[in-house]
């Protein structure tokens, strides 16, 4: 049974939550395409590994913040977002999520089941699936991460939003590390409460660490503004994770 999505609006923002009071997504009424929550901005750190992905898969729609950002600022990218809760998808107009088109779509399905039979391999897979109680087991099991890796292109990147400093997160890091042969890193979001986990081929992480400055300089201004607060933390994590590939 799907949890009931709840909307909360004030003079500046529209937010989404489930049974708990935790805010799952937040939209600025003045600028619906802005990434308001820091963890969403930090998840876009994959741009330092691949600034122009051909295809992105996102597990978990929420208020559609990342879906909207990618749709607007990566116009050449094919985007699929999978959301298990039809009630969340029904709110897409409230959150100004653009209608499906040739290059983007929202699919109502179980993300774990979708990955068991993916439509193709993806350059980027974003995992941001939460219930009111946290990350469901189906989206953080060892088998799930094996399916994620299998659905990535050889130089593909997984980015996962997890809760900071919990026993579940420590177990997740072990699982991801085993599946990706240790080629993984994590860094905190500015607001606390969330960690961002990246996993990819070791050579891809090494290349991003070694060429970070030039890759940063090559980013377009909207991406630089989005990543400004998280860039130093991401660079530090990449340099810490340097090792022979």
RAZICOR-V485524 format. One record per pair of residues at least 24 apart in sequence whose C-alpha atoms are under 10 Angstrom apart, sorted by the first residue. I is the first residue (numbers start at 1). J is the second residue. Records with the same first field share a line. If there is no record, write none. Layout:
# RAZICOR-V485524
I = J  J
This chain:
# RAZICOR-V485524
1 = 85
2 = 84  85  86  87  88  131
3 = 85  86  87  88  131  132
4 = 85  86  87  88  132
5 = 62  85  86  87  88  89  90  91  131  132
6 = 87  88  91
7 = 63  91  94
14 = 63  94  95
15 = 62  63  95
16 = 62  63  88  91  95
17 = 62  63  88  131  132
18 = 88  130  131  132  133
19 = 131  132  133
20 = 131  132  133  134
21 = 132
22 = 131  132  133  134
23 = 62  132
24 = 61  62  63  128  129  130  131  132
25 = 61  62  63  64  65  66  95
26 = 62  63  64  65  95
27 = 63  64  65  94  95  96
28 = 95
29 = 95  96
32 = 64  65  68  69  95  96  97
33 = 64  65  66  67  68  69  70  71  72  73  95  96  97
34 = 65  66  68  69  226
35 = 64  65  66  68  69  226
36 = 65  226
37 = 65  189  190  191
38 = 188  189  190  191  192  194  226  227  229  230
39 = 161  162  188  189  190  191  192  193  194  195  196  230
40 = 65  66  69  128  161  189  194  196  226  227
41 = 65  66  69  189  190  223  225  226  227  228  229  230  231
42 = 159  161  187  188  189  190  194  195  196  197  226  227  228  229  230  231  233  234
43 = 126  127  128  158  159  160  161  189  195  196  197  198  227  230
44 = 69  70  126  159  196  223  226  227  230
45 = 159  196  198  223  226  227  230  231  234  235
46 = 124  125  126  156  157  158  159  198  199  208  234
47 = 124  157  208  215  216  219  223  224  227
48 = 205  207  208  209  211  212  213  214  215  216  218  219  223  227  231  234  235
49 = 124  155  156  157  200  204  205  206  207  208  209  211  212  215
50 = 123  124  155  156  157  204  208  215
51 = 215  216  218  219  220  223
52 = 76  77  123
53 = 77  78  79  122  123  124  156  157
54 = 78  79  122  123  124
55 = 79  80  103  104  120  121  122  123  124  125  152  153  156
56 = 80  81  104  121  122  123  124  125  126  152  156  157  158
57 = 81  82  104  111  115  118  121  122  123  124  125  126  127  151  152  158
58 = 82  83  106  111  124  125  126  127  128  129  158  159  160
59 = 83  84  107  109  110  111  112  114  115  125  126  127  128  129  130  139  160
60 = 84  85  88  106  108  109  110  111  126  127  128  129  130  131
61 = 85  88  89  92  106  107  108  127  128  129  130
62 = 88  89  91  92  95  128  129  130
63 = 88  89  91  92  93  94  95  96  97
64 = 88  89  91  92  95  96  97  98  106
65 = 95  96  97
66 = 126  128
67 = 97  98  104  105  106
68 = 95  96  97  98  104
69 = 97  223  226
70 = 104
71 = 97  98  103  104  105
72 = 98
73 = 220  222  223
75 = 103  104
76 = 103
77 = 103  104  123
78 = 102  103  104  105  122
79 = 103  104  105  106  122  124
80 = 104  105  106  107  119  122  125
81 = 105  106  107  108  109  111  125  126  127
82 = 106  107  108  109  110  111  112  114  115  127  129
83 = 107  108  109  110  111  128  129
84 = 108  109  110  111  112  129
85 = 109  110  131
110 = 138  139
111 = 138  139  144
112 = 137  138  139  140  141  143  144  145  147  148
113 = 138  139  144  147
114 = 147
115 = 144  145  146  147  148  149  150  151
116 = 143  144  146  147  148  150  151
117 = 147  151
118 = 147  148  150  151  152
119 = 151
120 = 151  152  153
121 = 148  149  150  151  152  153  154  156
122 = 148  149  150  151  152  153  154  155  156  157  158
123 = 151  152  153  154  155  156  157  158
124 = 148  151  152  153  155  156  157  158  159  200
125 = 149  151  152  156  157  158  159  160  199
126 = 157  158  159  160  161  197  198
127 = 158  159  160  161  162  196  197
128 = 159  160  161  162  196
129 = 160  161  162
130 = 161  162  163
134 = 162  163  168
135 = 161  162  163  168  169
137 = 168
140 = 168  169  171  172  173  175  176
141 = 171  172  175  176
142 = 171  172  174  175  176  178  179
143 = 175  179
144 = 175  176  179
145 = 172  175  176  177  178  179  180
146 = 175  176  178  179  180
147 = 179
148 = 179
149 = 176  179  180  199  200  201
152 = 200
153 = 200  201
154 = 200  201  204
155 = 200  201  202  203  204  205
156 = 199  200  201  204
157 = 184  198  199  200  201  204  205
158 = 184  197  198  199  200
159 = 184  185  186  196  197  198  199  200
160 = 186  195  196  197  198  199
161 = 186  188  189  194  195  196  197  198
162 = 186  188  193  194  195  196  197
163 = 188  192  193  194  195  196
164 = 188  189  192  193  194  195  196
165 = 192  193  194  195
166 = 193
169 = 194  195  197
172 = 197
173 = 197  198  199
182 = 241  243
183 = 241  242  243  245
184 = 237  238  241
185 = 234  237  238  239  240  241
186 = 233  234  237  238  241
187 = 230  232  233  234  235  236  237  238
188 = 230  233  234  237
189 = 229  230  233  234
190 = 229  230  233
196 = 234
198 = 234  237  238
201 = 245
202 = 241  242  243  244  245
203 = 242  243  244  245
204 = 245
205 = 237  238  239  241  242  243  245
206 = 238  239  241  242  243  244  245
207 = 238  242
208 = 235  238  239  242
209 = 234  235  236  237  238  239  240  241  242
210 = 235  238  239  242
212 = 238  239
